[in-house]
């Protein structure tokens, strides 16, 4: 732009930058605020024990939501993760009799395969992700019911086995799954920000046409994210089974919606092309804190958790839309 | 000059159309080769064959002396063929640097992207193009012209041996066009072959060495551009004879409109939005074409958007036929009889997946329906009327709009607004990116509409079009009205002087 003819849009204004900042760190601010209020209101909230509790309870959703973040940034959606999570748990419990490695590899292999099939269908046949992964949701749930004979068979994880320890062991108070969740988030963040695949993800979600005209391997990237989402849902399911000592068939119903909610609350755009893992982590923790607080109140029916979470979701989406508009006006 | 890329007897067929019919074209190293033709002549198809988006049905593509078959854009890019498109095809939310280096980011240890180096490289690269911006900022914070330069920088920096430019200047200011041409000449000096597609004849003569003219999927002429005068070039593109073109002139506007008289039908007062518009006021009388002039970013499109309520303003009022609009909103504007044909027809106008019929009647739906039920018969009547009147070339009213050429899409949009029976019609770059033939038709139409008593506001960065089309020109600069030209003052030289405003001579 020539400096003699300053175009009004040449530099981002203060409002625009503030809007971008809120969009990026809004979930963190709300989380800190919520935690502070809860600590003041409920003496039992701020205790170390309760913190451990929230952390372990959030770790499974966090792992699932990580995969969901990747999928949503790429402009897609994965509805199958709740069923895949449950399937992963049952397969892990089933295979745990053979040791730690089979207990992890079997669910990862099967869940990864489901994710890959989702990805291939979305990327190659250009079917809407919503439909493909809805089919995945139904298929995985059906498979699960078939394996467990409608849930009448329950597979138990051998007591004291290495696999059980993976789910139940603790290090300085926090359960192992918490560390695993943090590790995958660290790794995921690195992939997202510092690798070509990660950056291409934003491009594909931002504009598929532009990405393919830039010569990016759009189909490969899409298949990768759905594969990853399946793998992570399977991993979370396996860890959960290890923690509960058994594969529980009825788990994971509606988990995909919690994951989507966490991702969106974390500031990732549902239309794709923008988002952060730290936001998703905050979103997951925020849902965890809400649940925890409602449990603390005690007198309140725990079903109200969904009402509060839902309200948060609406607030966030409205704020996003509004912020997106301030940023775009030119 | 040795050829780097060649199409030999290439044909490409789509359902119902032979888009390219036995076309041969040679791109030599170190030449700027103009590719011209009306929309629908096959230019886009040709480009897409060269860039691996389509594969030919017959014939051969040769690159660096060998037959090649590009199966996807990546293959063509890897071979050294880069393209910049008419509409900027980048990622608005990603950083400027990412847009430059996506897919080939500099990597450091463990194969991780080295952001520091990427930012430094990006800044250095852009400075060669005379662009000094924060490369970490999202691309959308840049003006359209700067975005186009980023697209160009990306295309060229991949060690391109062939660069295809599809209407690269359609959103650039004159100054930016100069920078672009400097870069093009540099590239030519380095032996890069450039295929230059543009509807702006001036530019072709400034920059191109040879020209290939396509018409109806066939090559009708190829040779040095200097040997071909403008009139002859236009007649080749149109397939009309030179004398006829001379008689009608290059634009289709009549001299002026005598109908312009009486009270203004549109009064705009003090439209203000911080950083964008400051106190824009003007009147438009029925039967008159009022031009809005100014450079890119001067607030022309913003003014139009503000009038129809698509851009919120802090202050200002709009009066239509004596009645002041209480609130500026698109619905209120339509009710009051103002229609805007937006600048970016891809994003703000057509709905590509819908049919011609649906696109036309979209805005008129409330009028064509009774208690929510749309009368099909009435729809058909309206659609038929406008398809005939605007000469929209479509197989049927049920054809998808995305399958039409740019010019015909523009006419569909125009039809959408005309069937509302507006009192005031705002046209933002109505002929951008459409071919010469359709352009003339659209210009003719604007003329007719004004004759019939419609008040027309015309925004165009084509000076010739603005001067010949408008009876009066309101000149904007940095969001404010700086001059108003009427009568004999409506000339290119006066307009240039007014646009340059602060004493700075236009380049």
Interface residues (C-beta under 8 A of the other chain):
Chain A: X1 X2 X4 X5 X6 X7 X8 X9 X10 X11 X12 X13 X16 X190 X193 X194 X195 X196 X199 X200 X202 X203 X206 X207 X209 X210 X211 X212 X213 X214 X215 X216 X217 X273 X274 X327 X328 X329
Chain B: X72 X73 X74 X77 X78 X83 X85 X89 X90 X91 X92 X93 X94 X98 X102 X103 X104 X105 X107 X111 X112 X113 X115 X137 X138 X140 X141 X142 X143 X145 X146 X154 X173 X175 X275 X276 X295 X296 X297 X298 X299 X302 X311 X312 X477 X478 X479 X502 X504
